[in-house]
């Protein structure tokens, strides 16, 4: 899980760095094309395409893909304008929002302790985005919107048939994001000639995001979920270090306090859920 988080956050850093010269949508398109090739090769090697999901499964995959597309666009837009540590920290509220949404829409019981943890966690998010201060802007709101789309994505995944291949879903998602990135490139940005170094960076980004998904899946399938899940928060260590050494960003004290609260409440939520399932 720690290796997975390294893959995800270094992918974000590479995209943020590369998008400065060639544009965000073009970066999404090129990275998506590489991702399709890499994930497609993995699907062929694993025989995934020999077991195509049925029509009802494809409906769920469609809605998950739509949520992923909007999550990707809102996240990368926010990433382009916010410090990488800030936008990464906002996303750490996901265990809280997914738990709350599952209670509202799927009828899962959460109890007053987890409910209180979610409320305190949302207070931590407010400390990170700091409304009413110079740190707050429209891109902070986009980070919140991204969390909403990822929450929707994860709720749809909870309805998946267990026989649906994760690699197949990843392939469909990568292809859809690459297509949308290409369309938006020509509508809003126009094509920018690319240097070999920029193409290489985006190829590295696609390898990193594949690494992130692969190790996350391996961790969740082979490890005890309640033990493995909190290690997701190691992503914040790398996000803060990358933000400092690459862009010179240093989170202020309120942001660091907010990050600590969100992580603490997230770990508590994982722990309570594990205890509930054991009972």
ZAVEXRO-550311 format. One line per 3 residues: number of its first residue (from 1); their letters; for each residue x, y, z of C-alpha. Coordinates in nm, 2 decimals. Example, Ala and Ser with C-alpha at 12.3 -4.5 7.8 and 13.67 -1.06 7.14 Angstrom:
1> as> 1.23 -0.45 0.78; 1.37 -0.11 0.71
This chain:
1> xxx> 0.00 0.00 0.00; 0.29 0.23 0.07; 0.43 0.16 -0.28
4> xxx> 0.09 0.22 -0.42; 0.07 0.57 -0.26; 0.42 0.65 -0.40
7> xxx> 0.30 0.56 -0.75; -0.01 0.78 -0.72; 0.16 1.09 -0.57
10> xxx> 0.46 1.08 -0.80; 0.22 1.05 -1.10; 0.04 1.36 -0.97
13> xxx> 0.37 1.55 -0.94; 0.48 1.45 -1.29; 0.15 1.56 -1.44
16> xxx> 0.16 1.89 -1.25; 0.51 1.95 -1.37; 0.45 1.85 -1.73
19> xxx> 0.12 2.04 -1.77; 0.30 2.37 -1.72; 0.43 2.37 -2.08
22> xxx> 0.19 2.15 -2.28; -0.15 2.20 -2.11; -0.35 1.99 -1.87
25> xxx> -0.59 1.82 -2.13; -0.30 1.73 -2.36; -0.12 1.58 -2.06
28> xxx> -0.43 1.37 -1.98; -0.46 1.26 -2.34; -0.10 1.15 -2.38
31> xxx> -0.08 0.98 -2.04; -0.41 0.81 -2.11; -0.28 0.67 -2.44
34> xxx> 0.02 0.52 -2.27; -0.20 0.39 -1.99; -0.43 0.22 -2.24
37> xxx> -0.13 0.04 -2.39; 0.01 -0.07 -2.06; -0.32 -0.18 -1.90
40> xxx> -0.43 -0.34 -2.23; -0.11 -0.55 -2.24; -0.18 -0.66 -1.88
43> xxx> -0.54 -0.75 -1.97; -0.42 -0.96 -2.27; -0.15 -1.13 -2.05
46> xxx> -0.41 -1.21 -1.78; -0.68 -1.33 -2.03; -0.92 -1.06 -1.91
49> xxx> -1.08 -0.99 -2.25; -1.19 -1.35 -2.27; -1.44 -1.29 -1.99
52> xxx> -1.64 -0.98 -2.09; -1.89 -0.86 -1.82; -2.27 -0.87 -1.90
55> xxx> -2.49 -0.58 -1.99; -2.60 -0.50 -1.63; -2.23 -0.50 -1.52
58> xxx> -2.15 -0.26 -1.81; -2.41 -0.01 -1.68; -2.23 0.00 -1.35
61> xxx> -1.89 0.03 -1.53; -2.03 0.31 -1.74; -2.14 0.52 -1.43
64> xxx> -1.81 0.45 -1.26; -1.63 0.57 -1.56; -1.83 0.89 -1.58
67> xxx> -1.76 0.96 -1.22; -1.39 0.89 -1.28; -1.37 1.12 -1.58
70> xxx> -1.52 1.42 -1.38; -1.30 1.33 -1.08; -0.99 1.33 -1.29
73> xxx> -1.07 1.66 -1.46; -1.16 1.84 -1.13; -0.86 1.69 -0.95
76> xxx> -0.60 1.78 -1.21; -0.74 2.13 -1.26; -0.72 2.18 -0.88
79> xxx> -0.37 2.02 -0.88; -0.25 2.26 -1.14; -0.33 2.57 -0.92
82> xxx> -0.30 2.43 -0.56; 0.00 2.30 -0.37; 0.02 1.93 -0.42
85> xxx> 0.00 1.87 -0.04; -0.32 2.07 -0.01; -0.52 1.89 -0.28
88> xxx> -0.38 1.55 -0.17; -0.49 1.63 0.18; -0.85 1.72 0.08
91> xxx> -0.87 1.38 -0.09; -0.78 1.21 0.24; -1.14 1.28 0.35
94> xxx> -1.26 1.00 0.11; -1.30 0.73 0.38; -1.52 0.96 0.57
97> xxx> -1.73 1.07 0.27; -1.77 0.71 0.14; -1.88 0.59 0.49
100> xxx> -2.13 0.88 0.52; -2.27 0.83 0.16; -2.30 0.45 0.21
103> xxx> -2.51 0.53 0.52; -2.73 0.77 0.33; -2.77 0.58 0.00
106> xxx> -2.70 0.21 0.07; -2.85 0.19 0.42; -2.52 0.09 0.59
109> xxx> -2.52 0.16 0.97; -2.24 0.37 1.10; -2.32 0.44 1.47
112> xxx> -2.27 0.76 1.66; -1.89 0.72 1.71; -1.82 0.70 1.34
115> xxx> -2.07 0.98 1.28; -1.88 1.20 1.52; -1.55 1.11 1.35
118> xxx> -1.69 1.21 1.02; -1.81 1.55 1.15; -1.47 1.62 1.31
121> xxx> -1.30 1.50 0.99; -1.50 1.76 0.79; -1.39 2.03 1.03
124> xxx> -1.03 1.92 0.94; -1.11 1.97 0.57; -1.23 2.32 0.65
127> xxx> -0.89 2.39 0.82; -0.72 2.27 0.50; -0.91 2.48 0.26
130> xxx> -0.95 2.77 0.50; -1.25 2.96 0.37; -1.24 3.33 0.41
133> xxx> -0.86 3.35 0.40; -0.61 3.41 0.12; -0.54 3.04 0.10
136> xxx> -0.90 2.98 -0.02; -1.00 3.00 -0.39; -1.22 2.84 -0.65
139> xxx> -0.98 2.55 -0.69; -1.02 2.46 -0.33; -1.39 2.41 -0.41
142> xxx> -1.29 2.20 -0.71; -1.10 1.97 -0.47; -1.43 1.92 -0.27
145> xxx> -1.62 1.85 -0.60; -1.35 1.59 -0.69; -1.41 1.42 -0.35
148> xxx> -1.78 1.41 -0.43; -1.72 1.24 -0.77; -1.47 0.99 -0.62
151> xxx> -1.73 0.91 -0.35; -1.98 0.84 -0.62; -1.73 0.62 -0.80
154> xxx> -1.66 0.42 -0.49; -2.03 0.38 -0.41; -2.09 0.23 -0.76
157> xxx> -1.79 -0.01 -0.71; -1.97 -0.14 -0.40; -2.24 -0.27 -0.63
160> xxx> -2.00 -0.45 -0.86; -2.03 -0.82 -0.92; -1.72 -0.98 -0.77
163> xxx> -1.64 -1.15 -1.10; -1.57 -0.81 -1.27; -1.20 -0.79 -1.34
166> xxx> -1.04 -0.48 -1.19; -0.80 -0.47 -1.49; -1.09 -0.46 -1.73
169> xxx> -1.25 -0.17 -1.55; -0.92 0.01 -1.54; -0.88 -0.04 -1.92
172> xxx> -1.22 0.10 -1.99; -1.16 0.39 -1.76; -0.82 0.47 -1.91
175> xxx> -0.96 0.46 -2.27; -1.25 0.69 -2.18; -1.02 0.94 -2.00
178> xxx> -0.78 0.94 -2.29; -1.07 1.01 -2.54; -1.21 1.29 -2.33
181> xxx> -0.86 1.44 -2.28; -0.81 1.44 -2.66; -1.14 1.60 -2.73
184> xxx> -1.09 1.87 -2.47; -0.73 1.93 -2.60; -0.86 2.03 -2.94
187> xxx> -1.16 2.22 -2.81; -1.00 2.43 -2.54; -0.62 2.42 -2.57
190> xxx> -0.51 2.32 -2.92; -0.22 2.09 -2.98; 0.12 2.19 -2.85
193> xxx> 0.43 2.04 -3.01; 0.60 1.82 -2.76; 0.96 1.75 -2.67
196> xxx> 1.10 1.40 -2.62; 1.15 1.49 -2.25; 0.78 1.58 -2.21
199> xxx> 0.67 1.26 -2.38; 0.90 1.06 -2.16; 0.76 1.23 -1.85
202> xxx> 0.41 1.14 -1.94; 0.51 0.78 -2.01; 0.66 0.77 -1.67
205> xxx> 0.34 0.91 -1.53; 0.13 0.64 -1.69; 0.37 0.37 -1.55
208> xxx> 0.34 0.53 -1.20; -0.04 0.54 -1.21; -0.04 0.17 -1.32
211> xxx> 0.20 0.10 -1.03; -0.04 0.27 -0.79; -0.34 0.07 -0.90
214> xxx> -0.16 -0.26 -0.92; -0.01 -0.24 -0.57; -0.33 -0.10 -0.42
217> xxx> -0.53 -0.40 -0.56; -0.26 -0.64 -0.44; -0.26 -0.49 -0.10
220> xxx> -0.64 -0.50 -0.06; -0.68 -0.86 -0.20; -0.39 -1.01 0.00
223> xxx> -0.38 -0.81 0.32; -0.62 -0.76 0.61; -0.82 -0.45 0.50
226> xxx> -0.84 -0.29 0.84; -0.46 -0.32 0.88; -0.37 -0.22 0.52
229> xxx> -0.61 0.07 0.46; -0.45 0.33 0.70; -0.12 0.30 0.51
232> xxx> -0.30 0.50 0.24; -0.21 0.81 0.45; 0.16 0.77 0.38
235> xxx> 0.08 0.96 0.06; 0.08 1.28 0.27; 0.45 1.23 0.36
238> xxx> 0.54 1.22 -0.01; 0.30 1.50 -0.11; 0.45 1.74 0.15
241> xxx> 0.81 1.65 0.05; 0.74 1.68 -0.32; 0.56 2.01 -0.27
244> xxx> 0.86 2.15 -0.07; 1.15 2.02 -0.28; 0.99 2.07 -0.63
247> xxx> 0.77 2.38 -0.59; 0.89 2.53 -0.26; 0.54 2.49 -0.10
250> xxx> 0.52 2.47 0.28; 0.18 2.40 0.44; 0.09 2.65 0.71
253> xxx> 0.01 2.55 1.06; -0.37 2.54 1.01; -0.33 2.31 0.70
256> xxx> -0.10 2.08 0.90; -0.35 2.07 1.18; -0.64 1.99 0.93
259> xxx> -0.43 1.72 0.77; -0.37 1.56 1.11; -0.74 1.57 1.20
262> xxx> -0.85 1.42 0.87; -0.60 1.14 0.89; -0.68 1.07 1.26
265> xxx> -1.05 1.05 1.19; -0.99 0.84 0.88; -0.79 0.58 1.07
268> xxx> -1.05 0.58 1.35; -1.32 0.51 1.09; -1.12 0.22 0.94
271> xxx> -1.08 0.08 1.29; -1.44 0.11 1.39; -1.56 -0.05 1.06
274> xxx> -1.32 -0.34 1.12; -1.46 -0.39 1.47; -1.82 -0.37 1.34
277> xxx> -1.75 -0.63 1.07; -1.58 -0.86 1.33; -1.89 -0.85 1.55
